């Protein structure tokens, strides 16, 4: 960050002699730790290539902050701080910035290594949604419209099969055939969304383990990285936890023999999330608890393969065929997960 920008940010928040330290975490926004005397903050620049309407996200965060202050004041919600001019999203040189309090004594982890970690993370995301049970979800702006709309993702996949790179379509014939054979997941998703016992709630939509703050005893403190918070189904949060917690290797693993399902992590996610959400979900929703994993894993396989067939426009590729590897990885994970939960 150049000195002129830092000076403007310093003036916006009334800092005296801030020192910046780059934080090497997160894939979307640039982040710094700011030390100003005895005060410590987290400073971010918003990636508007991903989040094209940052002011709407800022409105979302402030709406939720107001709700928590009034209805759950004991909950640690990482709300953006107000500037001296009473805004929380200063724009400097066509870049939007926001500041949060640094949570002392907290840390994040990148990989789930124990069922206890999976339980604590699931409990944190369940508590977050549960505490917002009375919030009017229609007040939130959709940060990423249709982000987890499986029917749309399947349509995009079929369009890619029809209009993508011919050589890649031929190369992926087996994976295309398998994903088409699982289209019943789309039908079940549509029936779920249309059911009278299903509710849209305040949902995080990005429940990877690194979006939870832990204390020194390994207990969850709160959830963070709230840009994707918007109205959604519980399938999104639970499904993304199943997708990213239950397998010991990531979506980048090329050796499909290393992909397996750790059933104790499935139980940990279920027990953790239902600690607070057990009384919130309807019976019909609970019947679809494991389906959340099928839906999210399937959707991600579709998205990776769609991107590969269209020459990698969305996710990009650090090496040739990376999105093909990811798609095959997720297709295998889907197969094993369905077997593990008896679908």
KAZI-V634929 format. One record per helix or strand. SS is the DSSP state (@ for helix, = for strand). FROM is the first residue (numbers start at 1). TO is the last residue. If there is no record, write none. Layout:
ss:SS from:FROM to:TO
ss:SS from:FROM to:TO
This chain:
ss:@ from:3 to:13
ss:= from:19 to:22
ss:= from:30 to:36
ss:= from:39 to:45
ss:@ from:54 to:71
ss:= from:91 to:92
ss:= from:95 to:101
ss:= from:107 to:107
ss:@ from:115 to:131
ss:@ from:137 to:139
ss:@ from:150 to:163
ss:@ from:166 to:171
ss:@ from:173 to:181
ss:@ from:184 to:194
ss:= from:201 to:203
ss:@ from:209 to:211
ss:= from:212 to:214
ss:= from:220 to:223
ss:= from:230 to:232
ss:@ from:234 to:245
ss:@ from:256 to:258
ss:@ from:263 to:277
ss:@ from:283 to:287
ss:@ from:291 to:309
ss:@ from:322 to:341
